[in-house]
Amino acid sequence: MSQPQIPQFDAATQAELRDFIEQEQTKAKIQASVHELTDRCWKTCITGGISSKFSKSEASCLENCVDRFLDTSFYIVKQIEQQQHH
């Protein structure tokens, strides 16, 4: 049996594949961040059992937790972008 032929891609196709892979990796990182955010804020803020509504203190804690997480994430992204441009 002969080995299957692996096509050689031209430069444009290679660049397109690299872009696609990079986009998929970015999506995976975002999903991981959302999972981390959900897990961290849930463990920090939800003190009661599971119910149909959050208490006022839980809702406030969740909002603050998400805001701080997003602030930190945006700050890190800005720092990385600035380092890449220098």
Backbone bond lengths (Angstrom), bond angles and torsions (degrees), N, CA, C in turn:
res aa  C-N    CA-C-N  psi(-1)  N-CA   C-N-CA  omega(-1)  CA-C   N-CA-C  phi
1 M - - - 1.450 - - 1.523 108.26 -
2 S 1.308 115.20 138.51 1.461 119.47 -179.95 1.526 109.83 -91.29
3 Q 1.314 114.30 155.47 1.458 120.48 178.07 1.528 109.29 -72.23
4 P 1.342 118.05 140.97 1.472 119.21 175.96 1.526 109.38 -65.48
5 Q 1.305 115.27 145.90 1.454 120.71 179.35 1.530 109.67 -78.70
6 I 1.315 115.79 131.63 1.460 121.23 175.95 1.519 106.69 -96.59
7 P 1.329 116.71 121.04 1.465 118.24 -177.51 1.523 111.61 -67.05
8 Q 1.296 115.52 143.65 1.465 121.55 173.94 1.521 107.18 -94.33
9 F 1.321 116.08 123.82 1.460 120.51 -176.70 1.522 110.16 -90.22
10 D 1.319 114.31 145.78 1.468 117.98 175.74 1.535 109.14 -74.07
11 A 1.318 116.35 170.69 1.467 121.47 -174.69 1.526 112.17 -58.82
12 A 1.323 117.68 -40.22 1.471 120.72 -179.17 1.528 110.77 -64.36
13 T 1.334 116.94 -41.41 1.463 120.68 179.50 1.517 110.34 -68.42
14 Q 1.327 116.94 -39.53 1.466 120.49 177.42 1.526 110.34 -61.51
15 A 1.326 116.72 -43.39 1.468 120.85 179.13 1.533 110.12 -63.50
16 E 1.319 116.77 -40.57 1.465 121.19 179.39 1.530 110.13 -64.21
17 L 1.327 116.29 -41.95 1.465 120.01 178.19 1.525 111.30 -64.79
18 R 1.328 117.20 -41.72 1.466 120.57 177.61 1.525 110.62 -60.93
19 D 1.346 116.51 -43.69 1.468 120.60 178.80 1.521 110.72 -61.82
20 F 1.340 116.11 -43.49 1.459 120.49 -179.85 1.524 110.82 -61.88
21 I 1.331 116.77 -45.66 1.460 121.06 179.96 1.523 110.36 -62.91
22 E 1.322 116.50 -42.21 1.465 120.59 178.69 1.529 111.06 -61.67
23 Q 1.336 116.66 -42.42 1.465 120.49 178.62 1.526 110.78 -63.23
24 E 1.330 116.85 -41.79 1.461 120.39 -179.97 1.526 110.92 -66.49
25 Q 1.328 116.89 -38.44 1.464 120.21 177.20 1.525 110.46 -65.16
26 T 1.333 116.81 -39.08 1.461 121.10 177.54 1.526 110.39 -63.02
27 K 1.337 116.71 -43.50 1.470 120.42 177.59 1.522 110.56 -60.00
28 A 1.322 116.64 -42.98 1.466 120.60 -179.58 1.526 110.63 -63.30
29 K 1.346 117.27 -40.33 1.463 120.83 178.82 1.527 110.50 -64.79
30 I 1.329 116.70 -40.52 1.467 120.66 178.73 1.526 109.92 -63.54
31 Q 1.338 116.55 -44.53 1.467 119.71 179.06 1.526 111.17 -62.05
32 A 1.334 116.78 -39.66 1.461 120.38 178.24 1.526 110.25 -64.73
33 S 1.334 117.30 -39.70 1.466 121.18 178.62 1.523 111.07 -64.89
34 V 1.317 116.90 -42.24 1.464 120.42 178.87 1.529 109.89 -63.49
35 H 1.328 116.24 -41.31 1.465 119.71 178.15 1.528 110.53 -62.18
36 E 1.338 116.51 -45.20 1.465 121.16 178.98 1.522 110.68 -61.59
37 L 1.339 115.85 -44.19 1.463 121.16 178.73 1.520 110.58 -59.25
38 T 1.309 116.63 -49.63 1.463 121.39 -178.60 1.522 110.69 -59.65
39 D 1.333 115.63 -47.09 1.462 120.57 -178.14 1.527 111.41 -63.76
40 R 1.334 116.07 -48.29 1.471 120.08 -177.13 1.529 110.98 -64.06
41 C 1.321 116.83 -49.12 1.468 119.70 -176.76 1.529 111.07 -67.56
42 W 1.327 117.51 -36.79 1.464 120.02 178.58 1.523 109.82 -62.76
43 K 1.343 116.49 -47.99 1.465 120.11 -178.39 1.526 111.38 -64.88
44 T 1.330 116.97 -33.81 1.454 121.22 -178.10 1.528 112.11 -76.13
45 C 1.327 116.36 -39.00 1.468 119.82 -166.55 1.523 115.98 -103.96
46 I 1.303 117.46 -30.22 1.468 118.81 -173.39 1.523 108.69 -88.47
47 T 1.328 114.96 107.25 1.455 120.32 -175.14 1.527 112.35 -102.65
48 G 1.296 116.04 -24.96 1.458 119.75 -179.51 1.523 110.62 -91.98
49 G 1.289 114.76 -174.93 1.459 119.53 176.05 1.521 109.73 -76.33
50 I 1.307 114.98 178.56 1.454 119.93 178.72 1.528 108.16 -75.83
51 S 1.326 115.03 125.01 1.463 120.12 178.66 1.523 107.78 -137.96
52 S 1.302 115.53 178.40 1.463 119.35 -176.92 1.524 112.22 -76.22
53 K 1.329 117.25 -16.91 1.471 120.80 -179.29 1.513 109.90 -137.73
54 F 1.342 114.93 147.76 1.455 120.20 172.32 1.520 108.29 -80.60
55 S 1.313 116.22 149.00 1.460 118.89 172.96 1.529 107.46 -70.56
56 K 1.335 116.48 166.19 1.470 119.43 179.45 1.523 110.91 -60.78
57 S 1.321 117.29 -41.24 1.466 119.53 -179.59 1.531 111.19 -67.79
58 E 1.334 117.41 -37.18 1.463 120.33 177.38 1.528 110.79 -65.68
59 A 1.332 116.61 -44.21 1.463 120.98 -179.85 1.525 110.52 -62.45
60 S 1.326 116.79 -43.36 1.455 121.22 179.08 1.529 110.47 -64.36
61 C 1.312 117.06 -43.16 1.463 122.00 179.14 1.534 110.19 -62.26
62 L 1.328 116.92 -45.33 1.472 120.62 179.37 1.525 110.96 -60.17
63 E 1.328 115.89 -44.24 1.461 119.86 -179.78 1.527 110.86 -61.83
64 N 1.324 116.46 -46.62 1.469 120.41 178.66 1.524 111.64 -63.83
65 C 1.313 116.53 -41.41 1.459 121.32 -179.29 1.528 110.33 -61.86
66 V 1.323 116.87 -46.94 1.467 121.18 179.28 1.523 110.28 -63.29
67 D 1.324 117.01 -44.56 1.468 120.33 179.56 1.524 111.19 -58.90
68 R 1.340 117.89 -45.80 1.465 120.89 -179.29 1.524 110.73 -65.28
69 F 1.322 116.70 -40.22 1.465 120.87 179.40 1.528 110.21 -62.54
70 L 1.333 116.26 -45.08 1.469 120.29 -179.91 1.525 111.01 -66.83
71 D 1.334 117.32 -42.39 1.463 120.56 177.14 1.526 110.53 -56.61
72 T 1.314 115.94 -46.49 1.465 121.08 -179.93 1.519 111.02 -63.47
73 S 1.330 116.69 -44.60 1.468 120.86 -179.59 1.521 111.29 -61.97
74 F 1.331 117.37 -45.07 1.470 120.76 179.47 1.521 110.88 -63.96
75 Y 1.331 117.00 -38.97 1.459 121.23 178.78 1.533 110.34 -62.26
76 I 1.322 116.45 -45.40 1.465 120.58 179.70 1.524 110.93 -62.67
77 V 1.322 117.51 -42.90 1.475 121.19 178.84 1.532 110.32 -61.02
78 K 1.334 116.93 -43.71 1.474 120.61 178.98 1.522 110.84 -61.11
79 Q 1.343 116.54 -42.90 1.458 120.52 -179.79 1.526 111.03 -63.24
80 I 1.317 117.09 -41.67 1.471 121.22 179.11 1.525 110.22 -65.04
81 E 1.331 116.42 -43.62 1.470 120.01 179.28 1.528 110.77 -61.80
82 Q 1.330 116.94 -41.46 1.471 119.95 179.79 1.525 110.77 -65.04
83 Q 1.312 117.71 -38.44 1.465 120.74 178.66 1.524 111.22 -66.98
84 Q 1.314 118.08 -34.85 1.456 121.59 -179.67 1.517 111.73 -71.43
85 H 1.326 117.67 -26.68 1.471 121.24 -178.78 1.515 112.49 -86.77
86 H 1.327 117.94 -9.02 1.470 120.79 -178.88 1.494 111.29 -97.72
